[in-house]
Amino acid sequence: MSPSRDDVDRQLDRLLKSTVFANAGRMSRFLKFVVEKTLAGEGERLKEFVIGVEVFDRDSDYDPRVDSIVRVEAARLRSKLAEYYAGEGRDDSIVLTLPKGGYAAVIALHDRPAPATNGSAATNGAYVPAPVPAEPVAPTRSRARASAIVAALAGAAVLVGVVWVPSLAPASAPRVAVLPFESDSSDARGADLAARLTEGVTAELVRTNRFAVVASSAARAAYTSAERPRDLAAALDADVLVEARVLSDGDRVRVEARASDGRERKFWVEGFAGTAADSDALEREIATGIAAALSSVDTAAD
């Protein structure tokens, strides 16, 4: 059974009025555009150039190879949707997603049958691949490290049922908070890149399914430059704090990342180089480095 057009319109309106999308005018415009075009049967028309011109007001000389605005905002939109459905939208009956590799929206029913075995689930008699975990809202937990529930969004075909299968980090997994990355640049582009890398690394750590990860929105809310790491770790109930400084020179980017535990003990420092246009690769590389460091270090509190 597919959701009706009226139901999808109501779901879109609910999303755009949510706290996650508050003050996100450009991203809201992006989401509304791709959903409406998908509903109109024009999903195949949603190319980077078209979106750049019609959503982000680029002119006819716009070159997506030079100006990465659409790719950047698409990554941020995916993160925002994951955050919404992990939090205030977790009980919504319709799920809107923007899978990687394209710009057509996926519009699906949010079913909750009992999860099947072998990493898959069935719905309405059809096989649906196990979903990819998305960024969770920061859960509350005791210091005994109760399992962190990570919301999952399925990359299913348009207008088909989706199985909602939570992904559980191990009960003994360290709880990681990725603090807002700092930019060496005072302009908006540098700040945007730092914010994008922060959210991207957070999401990549969630996808490893090996850690309990504090939602980026919670980390941002708690973070101040004057806060002592020990106090910040306590406020976020985090075993590990990840920090980074983003140095940019044109399209070239260098990230100086470090991790410390709740006792203010720095146990990992590493530098990463890449380009702003390929920030996805940089995010994966940083997350891999963090995961490797956490695998070899005892971060448990005294």
Steps between C-alpha positions, in 0.01 A plus 500: 500500500639839398446826689259741335607836360314678780677288761839578346420872490409490870820312582708752308330785683567328835868463412541861391338623824715278723770631730763319290414713197439821693701788351615276214329686218725392216499135607122507539469641150725219372293228671169641379630526143624140474190355666261693275695410185507134604123500558453658159690212338801718421754324721722424203522873427656573837858551391762710675485780244120527517501517879782754501304732271147450633570465873829680563454782248809421293504652152524321164882495527485283812754215486441226763860383458622833636217600733408216738202675662249226408717213625578687820136579575386148405739354761366742761141420405558125539645564845205720599246241385679228696499723808128575463397135464723399789327753723171683470402316181568148623126422518402661167319267261683626188876515451664741256864436410757614245723200426862557398567481128199702388262783581158338459323466835401162637151508649407195703269367766654459843409142593606328822459122462719265703850501355599197295826309532811499281514880472182533298128543554184433306210736454180429309664186366790689342868484591644826630875536571602575856511879548810714539531656846462875517613754758319456832368759738717495812336248737508515877678211668660395827874472535449128457477584129153376407479431127456808283209470260589623155214585269513328160374622166454254215610590149199334344335575164261795475156445653559154649477381860811534715598289800627701795770291669699672778874440503658437838855592597660249740410564864870548585562742212658835589275801461653748256425871459628677189532864601450777242811520283671839506589683179810711446299713260274786604280479190174312466644241262758388756241479776265304274774252412588449867133443587460257211805300604376487860166354397658269244750349745222457757287313247793283388569395860134405537522285187780292649241371749780466757446807718225689678521839327364827638283681245674800344216729611556401864877546471451846347260603776740399777818629343672826590866576442546585868357169626750265663513165318429313823185705562389474139544121503290484816228722351476278191554177697781431253804276541679656203511853361608552139622847400653635180627813332429549129768680299403596145690645207270537202355155437779327695409402855700371793335376817697471823296264717545378856315290754505503879323309772289623790814535711639759257757251374578558132561161341477562125619777267509476123496723193291442187519668159241520225281737302181684582339353188560145626421550866320163518832319455661721764217428746538124451877519545470697824234265639715199412793653686286568808355147495846346477623712791202408717551130428844506660444734795313443827276804544301377799457743786698450820 
